[in-house]
Amino acid sequence: MNITKFFSLTFLGLAFVTFIFFSGIVSLITDWWWYQEVGFTEIFIKSLIAKIIVGTAAGIIAAIFLLANLSLAVRSKIPWMAAIPEALIGTNQPISLNSRIVGKLGIILSCIIALFIGLIASSSWHDVLKFLSSVPFGQKDPLFGQDVSFYVFSLPVFSLGLGLVKTVILISLIGCGAIYILRGSLNLSSLFPKINLSKLTGKPESPFNKLRAGLIIRPLRNQTEPRARLHISILLALFLITIAVGTYLSLFNLLTGQSGPVFGAAFTDANVMVPLLRISVFVYGLVAILALFYGVSGKIAPLFWAIFLTVIVGFASSVIPSIFQKLVVAPNELTKETPFIKYNIEATNKAYGLDLVEEREITADKPITAPDIAANNLTIKNVRLWDRAPLLSTFSQIQEIRTYYEFTSVDNDRYTIDGEVRQIMLSPRELASDSLPNKNWINERLTFTHGYGVAGGPVNQVTPEGLPVLFVKDLPPKSEVKELEIS
């Protein structure tokens, strides 16, 4: 390769990469500026490193797997003579292809696919970090006995990883199968022989069979090469194993969806779907074993029977639950679903800490005295006088200041001010992008990117003019108390 050609290819490669990743690069730069502006550069760097590590690891693993399978398919002792369908080229004569060209094309496609796999994985960097830093919740689900942290941290990562693995294996299976078929190492006609119906019925051959005769890839050899058969069967078995694992994970997804009256598993899920899914896992595992058996022995009949069994189980999994729901659950739904409704209520109480609430009866027959009020002066100070709706309207009139800012809601919070816990009503000053003076790329992406400051004050004080007392106000934000200063 001369220098001119090298630089030309390098330039084209860089141009292609720039074109593909231009929007991502722009987004990365603006994110960096934003995190730097608000003082969270460390968070940005940590997330960027996590994206790079997760994406690179997934991309490298995918590339190694794809390239390894490609090398096994291309490097064969059989001459590289492709048998192209007769209907596409007008002849059934094999065409000689250069193995180096096919190999280079496969390497390019493998790298592109691995790149996209890495990008998909990197987008889930946050889930991966949560998984690596996960801790048990100390609360187990009533159906499978798994700690709740499994559903929050582990299950999303397992589902993502399984999806990527399944995609890579399927692409390898299709690609290697196509290579073996084109070079004649894999004889599909031995698996699906042509049936001449004209001999059985005495009628002329159908147009379908004529079309099939033109499109079929005529094998260069009468039998499938054992090496190709074993390779394809291993990939098929791996793909079936990923389906089995995915079916197993779908057991736990029953608790993260809603098919009954409440969120989570219902009576039909626990008593019908769980057994059917477990049977499906076993069937997919059996089919994977029979796929390997076919690769070793060449006997296809057991594999066909296993696939037929898989279809039956899949059909049963889609029909039986609905029939069970209508005939068994619906006539007495409240009784059937009561235990699962209780599980839902208990989990909700646990999640919000409502199970720690103490119930006590207050007779309220004791009169309030001045010493009682003095002893609970802080409570009196935090009695709310302002209503959210009129306060929001007042904030909008006196504190929006710029036409492109707006107040959308008022919240209550508590802050320690002068050693006392005070209830504060405050509202963030949000950016109203529809009201920008000039809606162009610079303004929307760089100049006006977020709101600025808050308006807030105590819940129980009013000025002589009937306006709220403001502890934080104006632009730039000014605070009347040091505890509420905005940096």
C-alpha positions, 0 to 999 in steps of 0.5 A: 500500500503506497502512502497516498492510498494509506492517507486516503483511506485514513481520511475516509475513515476519520470522515466516516467516524466524524459523521457518525459521532458528530452529534455525540461529540457535540453533546459530550462537549456541551455536557462537559461545559455544563458539569464544569459550570455547576461544579460537578466535573468529578461526576461527569468524569466518573460517568464518562469513564464508566461509559468507556469501560462498559462500552469498550469491554462489551465491544471487545468481547463482541468483536472477539466472538464474531471474528473467531466464528468468522475465522472458523467459517472462512478458513476451511480445507474445502476450496472457496467456491460459492454456489449462488442461487440459479435464479439470481445469476442465470446459471447453477455453476459455482463461482470462485471467490477470493477468501481474502476478500470475504475475510476482510469484508467479514472483519469490517462487518464484525467491527461495525457490529461490535462498535454498535454493541459497545454503544448500546452497552455504554448507554446503560453505564448507570445500571452497571454502576448500580449493580457493582455497588448494590447492597441487599435491602433485607427484604425478600419477595414472597414468591421466589425469596429473592432480596428486593435489591435483585430486582432493582440492581441485578435484573436490569443488568442481567437482561441487558447483558443477555440481550447483547449476548443473544444478538451477537450469537444470532448474528454469528449464526446467520453469518457463518450459516450463510458462508457455509451455505454459499461455499457448499459446506452446508447442504440444506437440501439434505435437511429439507428435500424437495417433494415432487408433488406432480409424481404423487398427484399426476398433475403438472408441477406447481409454480411454487416448485418451479420457483423453488427450483430456481432459488434453491442453492444447489450444493457443491457436495452431496453431504454436509461437511461435519466441521460446518455442521458441528460449528453451526450446531454449537452456535445454535445450542448457544442461542437456545441456551440464551433463550432458556436463560431469558425465559428463566429471567422472565420468571422474575419479570412477573414481579415487575409487571402488572397482569392482575388487579395490582402491580406484581405477580397475580394468582394466575402468574404464580399458579400457571405462568411460573410452572409453564415458564419453568417447563419452557426453560427445561424444553429449551435446554433439551433442544440445545442438547439435541442441537449439539447431538445433531452436530456430533451425530448428524441425526436431525430427527430428534432436533425436529421433534424437540423444536415441535415440542417447543412450539407446543409449549410456547402455544400452551404458555400463550393460551392456558393462562388466559383460559385459567384466568377466565374459568378459575380466577374471574368467577371468584377473583377477590378470594383468589387475588386477596393474598397477592393484594396483601403482598402489595400492601405490605411491600408498599408500607415497607417501601415508604416506612409506613410499617413503622407508624405508631398508632395512638389514641388522643382523647383531646379532652385536655384544654390548651393553656398558655404554657402549652403554647409557649412550650410548643412555640416552634410548632406555632411558627410553622403553621402554614398560612399561605396556600400554594395556588395564590403563592405561585401566582404571587411569585410569578408576578413579583419574582419571574423578573425575565420573560424567559423564566417561570415558576411552575410549582411551589414546594414545602421544605424544612431548613434549620435557621438560627438553630430552629427547624423552619418550614419554608415554601419555595419555588425554583425559577425554571427556564421557559424555552418557548419564551426565549427572545431568539430561538436559535442554536446558540441560545437553546444549547449554550446560553439559556440551558437551565433555570436560575435561583429560587424564590422562597420564604416562611410559611407564616409571615406576611408583609404589611402590603399582604405579600409573602416575606422572602428569604431568597429572592431576585437575580442574582439570588440574594438571601436574607439568611445565611443558611439559605445562601445560593452559591 
